[in-house]
């Protein structure tokens, strides 16, 4: 049987609980704010302008040895790829064809992006395990595989900025297409009817 007193008591209790939840923002009290040192440990991306490049160095010959032990299993001894893993060299002048080959030498616009990617994501089975020196050395070897540097080349925060990537002009910004412009309008805005 329906008990009006129990129903009203339950309704009032629910409303009181709901109003207290609405009045205060939810605080789960889990975790803590990360320290600057902890954030710095994860802030390892390198910009096209060389921002955040570490002060270290590595050369092609060192990179070849490291590449053979840490990279060749997936990318092949000479960057030709194994199985479905990405090829790292070749592909020159293929981007405008029906079957473009996107490699370090044919596609990547900035040398610093190659370094940053290797630093953050490689080797696939153990990302972020390379030291800065190992990352510079492997990156130098990958540039060598693409005929961007010679076998005596030493890569560091200064010399990486001197490398001209073959597809550096293939990327541009901001996007000039009119349909992607999003200019904030504050007054006298065009409405949807005028478009």
C-alpha positions in Angstrom: 0.0 0.0 0.0 1.0 3.5 -0.7 2.3 5.4 2.4 2.2 9.1 1.8 4.3 9.9 4.9 7.2 7.7 3.7 6.9 9.0 0.2 7.1 12.6 1.3 9.9 11.9 3.7 11.9 10.3 0.9 11.1 13.1 -1.5 12.2 15.8 1.0 15.4 13.8 1.8 16.3 13.5 -1.9 15.7 17.2 -2.5 17.9 18.1 0.5 20.7 15.8 -0.8 20.4 17.2 -4.3 20.4 20.8 -3.2 23.6 20.2 -1.2 25.2 18.7 -4.2 24.2 21.6 -6.4 25.3 24.2 -3.9 28.9 22.9 -3.7 31.0 21.9 -6.7 32.0 18.2 -6.7 35.4 17.6 -5.2 36.7 14.1 -5.5 39.8 14.9 -3.4 41.9 12.5 -5.5 45.5 13.2 -6.4 47.3 16.4 -6.1 48.6 19.3 -8.3 51.6 18.3 -10.3 54.9 20.0 -9.4 56.9 22.1 -12.0 59.5 19.4 -11.9 56.9 16.7 -12.8 55.5 18.8 -15.6 59.0 19.4 -17.0 59.5 15.6 -17.1 56.6 15.3 -19.6 57.2 18.6 -21.4 59.7 17.1 -23.9 58.2 18.2 -27.3 60.5 20.3 -29.5 59.1 23.1 -31.6 60.0 23.9 -35.2 62.0 26.8 -33.9 64.2 24.5 -31.8 62.5 25.5 -28.5 63.1 22.8 -25.8 66.0 21.1 -27.6 68.3 19.5 -25.1 72.0 20.4 -24.8 73.6 17.2 -26.1 75.1 15.8 -29.3 75.3 12.6 -31.3 76.9 11.7 -34.6 76.0 9.5 -37.6 78.4 6.6 -36.7 77.1 6.4 -33.2 73.5 6.6 -34.6 74.1 3.7 -37.0 75.1 1.4 -34.1 72.2 2.4 -32.0 69.8 2.2 -34.9 70.8 -1.4 -35.7 70.1 -2.4 -32.1 67.0 -0.3 -31.3 65.3 0.5 -34.7 66.2 -1.9 -37.5 63.9 -4.6 -36.2 60.9 -2.6 -37.3 62.4 -0.1 -39.8 64.9 -2.3 -41.6 68.7 -2.0 -41.7 68.6 0.9 -44.0 65.2 2.5 -43.3 63.4 0.4 -45.9 60.9 -0.9 -43.3 60.0 -4.4 -42.2 56.5 -5.7 -42.7 53.9 -3.0 -42.2 56.3 -0.7 -40.2 56.9 2.7 -41.7 59.7 3.3 -44.2 62.1 6.0 -43.2 64.0 6.8 -46.4 63.3 7.4 -50.0 60.1 8.7 -51.5 61.7 11.7 -53.1 59.2 13.5 -55.4 56.5 11.0 -54.7 54.1 13.2 -52.8 52.3 14.5 -55.9 51.8 11.0 -57.2 48.9 8.6 -56.7 51.0 6.6 -54.3 53.0 9.0 -52.2 55.8 7.6 -49.9 55.8 9.7 -46.8 59.3 9.4 -45.3 61.6 11.6 -43.3 63.3 12.7 -46.5 60.2 13.3 -48.6 57.5 14.5 -46.2 58.7 15.9 -42.8 58.9 19.7 -42.9 61.3 20.3 -39.9 64.4 18.5 -38.7 63.3 19.3 -35.1 60.1 17.4 -35.7 62.0 14.3 -36.5 64.1 14.6 -33.3 61.0 15.4 -31.2 59.1 12.4 -32.6 62.0 10.0 -32.0 62.5 11.4 -28.5 58.8 11.0 -27.5 57.7 7.9 -29.3 60.7 5.6 -30.1 61.5 2.8 -29.9 58.0 1.6 -30.3 58.4 -1.1 -27.7 59.9 1.3 -25.1 59.1 5.0 -25.9 61.0 7.8 -24.1 63.7 5.4 -23.2 66.5 7.0 -25.3 68.9 9.4 -23.7 69.3 12.8 -25.4 72.6 11.7 -26.8 71.1 8.5 -28.2 68.2 10.5 -29.7 70.6 13.0 -31.4 72.7 10.1 -32.8 69.8 8.1 -34.1 68.2 11.2 -35.6 71.6 12.0 -37.3 71.7 8.5 -38.8 68.1 8.8 -40.1 69.1 12.1 -41.7 72.1 10.3 -43.2 69.8 7.6 -44.6 67.9 10.4 -46.5 71.1 12.0 -47.8 70.5 15.1 -45.7 73.8 15.0 -43.9 77.2 13.3 -44.5 78.6 10.4 -42.5 80.9 12.8 -40.5 77.9 14.9 -39.3 77.4 15.6 -35.6 73.9 16.7 -34.6 73.2 19.1 -31.7 70.9 21.9 -30.9 72.8 24.3 -33.3 73.4 22.0 -36.3 69.9 20.6 -36.4 68.6 24.1 -37.1 70.9 24.2 -40.2 69.3 21.2 -41.9 67.0 22.1 -44.8 64.3 19.5 -45.1 63.2 18.7 -48.7 59.5 19.3 -48.0 59.9 22.4 -45.8 57.9 24.4 -48.3 55.1 21.8 -48.4 53.6 23.0 -45.2 52.3 26.5 -44.6 50.2 28.4 -42.2 47.8 29.9 -41.4 45.5 28.1 -43.7 44.6 30.6 -46.5 41.3 28.9 -47.5 38.3 31.2 -46.7 36.1 28.5 -45.4 38.4 27.8 -42.5 38.8 31.3 -41.2 37.2 31.8 -37.8 37.5 35.5 -37.0 35.8 36.4 -33.7 33.1 38.9 -34.3 32.1 41.3 -31.6 29.8 43.8 -33.4 28.1 44.2 -36.8 28.5 40.4 -37.4 27.4 38.7 -40.6 24.5 36.4 -39.9 23.9 33.0 -41.5 21.6 34.7 -44.0 24.4 36.6 -45.6 26.5 33.5 -46.2 
